[in-house]
Amino acid sequence: MEGQMSRISAIASGEAIKREEVQNVITDYKKMFDESKGGSVETRNANYTALVNSFYNMATQFYEYGWGQSFHFAPQHNWETFSASIARLEMLMAHKLELKPGMTALDLGCGIGGPGRTMARFSQANIVGLNNNDYQLSRAKLISAEHGLGHLCSYFKADWMNMPVEANTYDAAFHFEALEHSPDRYLNFKEIFRVLKPGALFGGLDWVITDKYDENDPEHVRLKKSVELGNGVANLIKPDEVIDAMKRAGFEIVEHKDMGIVNHDYEKPWYSSLEGNYTTFSGFKHTPVGFMITHKMVWLMESLKIAPKGTYECHQLLVDVAFDLVKAGRLGIFTPSYFYLARKPKSSK
C-alpha cells in the first residue's frame, strides 16, 4: 500500500505541476467546460494543447496509481484479470498491425508508454512514442529504460497535428484512446496518413458516443459532458464521423467495430474494470469503498499540507467521472473501445 500511495504523494513533489500552481491549474481547466465563464467546444478545440496538458499534468499520477502503466480500458473474459485483459488487447493491436522485427510503428499519444512496451516485447518491432506532455514523456523514457526496452522504445515531443517527420516514414501507426483529444479528426488523420509508408496499417481504439446517445435526453447530455470534463476531451463525436474523416483523409477502412460490448467474444464489458472487485488490491481500488478510502487519504494529505491545495479537487473530478463512465457504459451511449483498422493505399505517394 505504501508503494502505491507514493504515486499520489508524487503530486506534492512537483513532478508534473509546481506545488503552488495545482489549484490554479484545476480552476482554469474547469473554466474551459463552464459556459457561464466562456467555456465552449470551440474554445476547447482552439486550446486543445493546453487543455490536454493541463488534464494529464493533474491526472497522470492518479492514473498510474489506480490503473497501471496503460491508460486504457479493455473488455474482459470471465476469470481474466484486469492486467491480463489490458495486455491481451495490446498484443492484439500488434497482431492486427502485422508488426514484425525491423518494423517501426508510431504510438500516437503514447502516455507513459505502457501499450508500446507490451507491443515491443510481443512483436520485437521498434515503437516510437509521440506525446506533447513533458511529464509523461519523462516517465515513459524512465520506465522503458528500467525495463530494458530502450533499444526498442523511443519517444519524442510533438503535436500530432503537425509532426516534424518526413512523409512515408513509419511502417505502422496506432493509438489507444488518444485521438479523442484531437481538435480536428480529418486534419489529424491527414497528418497520420502523410507520415505512413504506402501500404502501412493504422489502428486505433477511440472514445465515441454511440447511436443510442440522445441529445434531447438531459441525463445523456450530463453524462457526455461529465466524461469530457473528467478526461480532458473537448467534444465526443460518433463512430460514423470518425470513420468518414478517416476515409476523406485517404485511408482504406479494413474493419471497425465496438470492442467494448458484451458479445460472443467477451463476457464482461469495458466498464467492468471500473466497477471493481473485492478479491484483489487492484480490483479493490476501483470499488466504491476503494474510491472512498483513496479519496479520504488524498483529503488527509492535502489537509496536512503533504499534497498541495487542489489535489483533493482533482481526485474528486476523477472519482465523479469514474461513476459516470459506468453509467454511460450501462446505458450504451458511450464506448472508449471503438476499434478501427485502416490502410494507406499502396498506390499513395
C-alpha positions as CSV (number, residue, x, y, z in Angstrom):
1,M,0.0,0.0,0.0
2,E,2.8,2.4,0.9
3,G,4.4,1.9,-2.6
4,Q,1.1,2.5,-4.3
5,M,0.4,5.7,-2.4
6,S,3.8,7.1,-3.4
7,R,2.3,7.8,-6.8
8,I,-0.3,10.0,-5.1
9,S,2.2,11.8,-2.9
10,A,4.3,12.4,-6.0
11,I,1.8,15.2,-6.9
12,A,3.2,17.1,-3.9
13,S,6.7,16.8,-5.1
14,G,6.1,19.0,-8.2
15,E,6.9,16.3,-10.7
16,A,4.1,17.3,-13.1
17,I,2.9,20.7,-11.7
18,K,4.7,23.1,-9.4
19,R,3.2,22.8,-6.0
20,E,1.9,26.4,-5.8
21,E,0.2,26.0,-9.3
22,V,-2.0,22.9,-8.7
23,Q,-5.1,24.8,-7.6
24,N,-4.9,27.4,-10.4
25,V,-4.4,24.6,-13.0
26,I,-7.6,22.8,-12.0
27,T,-9.6,26.0,-11.7
28,D,-8.5,27.2,-15.2
29,Y,-9.1,23.7,-16.6
30,K,-12.7,23.6,-15.3
31,K,-13.4,27.0,-16.8
32,M,-12.9,25.6,-20.3
33,F,-16.0,23.4,-19.7
34,D,-18.1,26.1,-18.0
35,E,-20.3,28.0,-20.5
36,S,-21.0,30.7,-17.9
37,K,-17.3,31.5,-17.9
38,G,-16.7,31.5,-21.6
39,G,-16.1,27.7,-22.0
40,S,-17.2,26.1,-25.2
41,V,-16.4,23.3,-27.7
42,E,-14.8,25.9,-29.9
43,T,-12.6,27.3,-27.1
44,R,-11.5,23.8,-26.0
45,N,-10.6,22.8,-29.5
46,A,-8.7,26.0,-30.2
47,N,-6.8,25.5,-27.0
48,Y,-6.6,21.7,-27.1
49,T,-2.8,21.5,-26.3
50,A,-3.3,23.5,-23.1
51,L,-6.5,21.5,-22.3
52,V,-4.9,18.1,-22.7
53,N,-1.6,19.1,-21.0
54,S,-3.5,20.6,-18.0
55,F,-5.5,17.4,-17.6
56,Y,-2.7,15.0,-17.8
57,N,-0.4,17.1,-15.6
58,M,-3.2,16.7,-13.0
59,A,-4.2,13.2,-13.6
60,T,-1.2,11.1,-14.6
61,Q,-0.1,10.2,-11.1
62,F,-3.6,9.2,-10.2
63,Y,-3.9,7.1,-13.4
64,E,-0.6,5.4,-12.7
65,Y,-1.6,4.6,-9.1
66,G,-5.1,3.4,-10.0
67,W,-4.7,1.9,-13.4
68,G,-1.1,1.0,-14.0
69,Q,1.1,2.0,-17.0
70,S,-1.5,1.6,-19.7
71,F,-4.2,4.2,-19.6
72,H,-7.0,2.5,-21.5
73,F,-9.9,0.1,-21.0
74,A,-10.4,-3.4,-22.3
75,P,-13.3,-5.9,-22.4
76,Q,-12.7,-9.0,-20.3
77,H,-13.3,-12.7,-20.3
78,N,-14.6,-14.4,-17.3
79,W,-11.8,-15.2,-14.9
80,E,-9.4,-12.9,-16.8
81,T,-7.6,-10.4,-14.6
82,F,-7.7,-6.7,-15.5
83,S,-4.0,-6.6,-16.2
84,A,-4.3,-9.6,-18.5
85,S,-7.1,-8.1,-20.5
86,I,-5.1,-4.9,-21.0
87,A,-2.0,-6.8,-22.2
88,R,-4.2,-9.1,-24.5
89,L,-5.7,-6.0,-26.2
90,E,-2.3,-4.5,-26.7
91,M,-0.9,-7.7,-28.2
92,L,-4.0,-8.0,-30.4
93,M,-3.2,-4.5,-31.7
94,A,0.3,-5.6,-32.6
95,H,-1.1,-8.6,-34.4
96,K,-3.7,-6.5,-36.3
97,L,-0.9,-4.2,-37.4
98,E,1.2,-7.2,-38.5
99,L,4.2,-5.9,-36.6
100,K,7.5,-7.7,-37.0
101,P,11.2,-7.3,-36.0
102,G,12.7,-4.4,-38.0
103,M,9.5,-2.5,-38.5
104,T,8.9,0.9,-36.9
105,A,5.5,1.8,-35.6
106,L,4.3,5.3,-34.4
107,D,2.5,5.3,-31.0
108,L,0.3,8.4,-31.1
109,G,-0.4,10.0,-27.7
110,C,1.8,7.3,-26.0
111,G,1.1,8.3,-22.4
112,I,3.8,6.8,-20.2
113,G,4.4,4.1,-22.8
114,G,2.6,1.1,-21.4
115,P,0.9,-0.2,-24.6
116,G,4.0,0.4,-26.7
117,R,6.2,-1.6,-24.3
118,T,3.9,-4.6,-24.4
119,M,3.7,-4.4,-28.2
120,A,7.5,-4.1,-28.5
121,R,8.1,-7.2,-26.3
122,F,5.4,-9.1,-28.2
123,S,6.5,-8.2,-31.8
124,Q,10.1,-7.1,-31.4
125,A,9.2,-4.1,-33.6
126,N,10.5,-0.6,-32.8
127,I,7.9,1.6,-31.2
128,V,8.3,5.4,-31.4
129,G,6.1,7.2,-28.9
130,L,4.7,10.7,-29.7
131,N,3.5,12.8,-26.9
132,N,3.1,16.6,-26.2
133,N,3.3,16.3,-22.4
134,D,6.8,16.6,-20.8
135,Y,6.0,14.8,-17.6
136,Q,4.5,11.8,-19.4
137,L,7.5,11.6,-21.7
138,S,9.9,11.7,-18.8
139,R,8.0,8.8,-17.2
140,A,7.9,6.8,-20.5
141,K,11.7,7.1,-21.0
142,L,12.5,6.2,-17.4
143,I,10.2,3.2,-17.3
144,S,11.3,1.8,-20.7
145,A,15.0,2.1,-19.6
146,E,14.2,0.4,-16.3
147,H,12.5,-2.5,-18.2
148,G,15.5,-2.9,-20.6
149,L,13.4,-1.8,-23.6
150,G,15.4,1.3,-24.6
151,H,16.6,-0.4,-27.7
152,L,13.1,-0.9,-29.0
153,C,11.1,2.0,-27.4
154,S,12.0,5.7,-28.1
155,Y,10.0,8.9,-27.7
156,F,9.7,12.4,-29.0
157,K,7.7,15.5,-28.2
158,A,5.4,16.8,-30.9
159,D,2.0,18.0,-31.9
160,W,0.3,15.2,-33.8
161,M,-1.5,17.8,-36.0
162,N,1.9,18.9,-37.3
163,M,4.6,16.2,-36.9
164,P,8.2,17.1,-37.5
165,V,8.6,13.9,-39.5
166,E,9.2,13.3,-43.2
167,A,6.5,11.7,-45.4
168,N,6.4,8.0,-45.8
169,T,8.4,7.3,-42.6
170,Y,6.6,4.7,-40.5
171,D,5.6,1.1,-41.2
172,A,2.5,1.4,-39.0
173,A,0.8,3.7,-36.5
174,F,-1.6,3.2,-33.7
175,H,-3.3,4.8,-30.7
176,F,-5.0,3.6,-27.5
177,E,-7.8,6.0,-26.5
178,A,-5.8,9.1,-27.5
179,L,-7.2,10.8,-30.7
180,E,-10.5,11.8,-28.9
181,H,-8.3,14.7,-27.8
182,S,-7.8,15.8,-31.4
183,P,-9.4,19.2,-32.3
184,D,-10.0,18.1,-35.9
185,R,-10.1,14.4,-36.9
186,Y,-9.8,14.9,-40.6
187,L,-6.7,17.1,-40.4
188,N,-5.3,14.7,-37.8
189,F,-5.9,11.7,-40.0
190,K,-4.4,13.5,-43.0
191,E,-1.2,14.1,-41.0
192,I,-1.0,10.5,-39.9
193,F,-1.6,9.4,-43.5
194,R,1.3,11.6,-44.6
195,V,3.9,10.0,-42.3
196,L,2.9,6.4,-43.0
197,K,4.5,4.4,-45.8
198,P,2.3,3.3,-48.7
199,G,0.5,0.1,-47.7
200,A,1.0,0.8,-43.9
201,L,-1.7,0.0,-41.4
202,F,-3.2,2.3,-38.9
203,G,-5.1,1.0,-35.9
204,G,-6.9,2.8,-33.1
205,L,-9.2,2.4,-30.1
206,D,-11.3,5.5,-29.8
207,W,-13.7,7.2,-27.5
208,V,-17.1,7.9,-29.1
209,I,-20.7,8.5,-28.2
210,T,-22.9,5.8,-29.8
211,D,-26.1,6.0,-31.8
212,K,-28.0,5.4,-28.6
213,Y,-27.0,8.9,-27.4
214,D,-30.0,11.2,-27.4
215,E,-29.1,14.9,-27.4
216,N,-32.6,15.7,-26.1
217,D,-32.2,13.5,-23.0
218,P,-30.8,15.7,-20.1
219,E,-29.1,12.7,-18.4
220,H,-27.4,11.7,-21.7
221,V,-26.2,15.3,-22.1
222,R,-25.0,15.5,-18.5
223,L,-23.1,12.2,-18.8
224,K,-21.4,13.2,-22.1
225,K,-20.3,16.5,-20.5
226,S,-19.0,14.7,-17.4
227,V,-17.0,12.2,-19.5
228,E,-15.5,15.1,-21.5
229,L,-14.7,17.2,-18.4
230,G,-13.3,14.2,-16.4
231,N,-11.0,13.2,-19.2
232,G,-9.8,16.3,-21.0
233,V,-11.9,15.8,-24.1
234,A,-13.2,18.8,-26.0
235,N,-16.1,17.1,-27.7
236,L,-17.1,13.4,-28.2
237,I,-18.4,12.5,-31.6
238,K,-20.0,9.4,-33.2
239,P,-18.2,6.5,-34.9
240,D,-19.6,7.4,-38.3
241,E,-18.0,10.9,-38.1
242,V,-14.6,9.3,-37.2
243,I,-14.7,6.7,-40.0
244,D,-15.9,9.4,-42.5
245,A,-13.0,11.7,-41.5
246,M,-10.5,8.8,-42.0
247,K,-11.9,8.0,-45.5
248,R,-11.7,11.6,-46.5
249,A,-8.1,11.7,-45.4
250,G,-7.3,8.9,-47.9
251,F,-7.5,5.7,-45.7
252,E,-9.0,2.4,-46.8
253,I,-11.0,1.0,-44.0
254,V,-10.2,-2.6,-43.2
255,E,-12.5,-3.1,-40.3
256,H,-14.3,-1.1,-37.5
257,K,-16.4,-2.2,-34.6
258,D,-17.2,-1.5,-30.9
259,M,-14.9,-3.9,-29.0
260,G,-16.2,-2.8,-25.6
261,I,-19.6,-4.5,-25.6
262,V,-20.6,-8.0,-24.3
263,N,-21.0,-10.4,-27.2
264,H,-19.7,-13.8,-28.2
265,D,-16.2,-12.6,-27.9
266,Y,-16.3,-11.1,-24.4
267,E,-18.4,-11.8,-21.3
268,K,-17.6,-8.6,-19.4
269,P,-17.9,-5.1,-20.8
270,W,-15.2,-2.4,-20.8
271,Y,-16.6,-0.7,-17.7
272,S,-16.4,-3.8,-15.5
273,S,-12.9,-2.7,-14.5
274,L,-14.4,0.5,-13.0
275,E,-16.9,-1.5,-11.0
276,G,-14.1,-3.2,-9.2
277,N,-14.0,-6.3,-7.1
278,Y,-13.0,-7.1,-3.5
279,T,-10.7,-10.1,-4.3
280,T,-7.5,-8.2,-5.3
281,F,-5.9,-4.9,-4.3
282,S,-6.0,-3.6,-7.8
283,G,-9.7,-4.5,-8.1
284,F,-10.5,-3.2,-4.6
285,K,-9.2,0.3,-5.6
286,H,-12.0,0.5,-8.2
287,T,-14.8,-0.4,-5.8
288,P,-16.9,2.4,-4.2
289,V,-15.2,1.6,-0.9
290,G,-11.8,1.7,-2.5
291,F,-12.5,5.0,-4.1
292,M,-13.7,6.4,-0.8
293,I,-10.6,5.3,1.1
294,T,-8.3,6.7,-1.5
295,H,-10.3,9.9,-1.6
296,K,-10.1,10.3,2.2
297,M,-6.3,9.7,2.1
298,V,-6.0,12.4,-0.5
299,W,-8.1,14.8,1.6
300,L,-5.9,14.0,4.7
301,M,-2.7,14.6,2.7
302,E,-3.9,18.0,1.5
303,S,-5.2,18.9,5.0
304,L,-1.7,18.1,6.4
305,K,-0.2,20.1,3.5
306,I,1.7,17.0,2.3
307,A,-0.1,17.4,-1.0
308,P,-0.8,20.9,-2.4
309,K,-4.1,22.6,-2.4
310,G,-6.2,21.4,-5.4
311,T,-5.1,17.8,-5.2
312,Y,-8.4,16.7,-3.4
313,E,-10.4,18.6,-6.0
314,C,-8.6,16.9,-8.8
315,H,-9.2,13.5,-7.3
316,Q,-12.9,14.3,-6.8
317,L,-13.1,15.1,-10.5
318,L,-11.7,11.6,-11.4
319,V,-13.9,9.9,-8.8
320,D,-17.1,11.6,-10.2
321,V,-16.3,10.7,-13.8
322,A,-15.5,7.1,-12.9
323,F,-19.1,6.6,-11.7
324,D,-20.5,8.5,-14.7
325,L,-18.4,6.4,-17.1
326,V,-20.0,3.3,-15.7
327,K,-23.5,4.9,-16.0
328,A,-22.8,5.9,-19.7
329,G,-21.5,2.4,-20.4
330,R,-24.5,0.7,-18.9
331,L,-26.8,2.9,-21.0
332,G,-24.8,2.1,-24.1
333,I,-24.4,5.7,-25.0
334,F,-20.6,5.8,-24.8
335,T,-17.7,3.5,-25.5
336,P,-13.9,4.0,-25.2
337,S,-13.2,0.9,-27.2
338,Y,-14.3,1.7,-30.8
339,F,-11.7,-0.2,-32.8
340,Y,-10.7,0.6,-36.4
341,L,-8.0,-0.7,-38.7
342,A,-7.2,1.2,-41.9
343,R,-4.6,1.1,-44.6
344,K,-2.8,3.8,-46.6
345,P,-3.2,2.6,-50.2
346,K,0.0,1.1,-51.7
347,S,-0.5,3.5,-54.7
348,S,-0.2,6.5,-52.4
349,K,2.8,8.8,-52.6
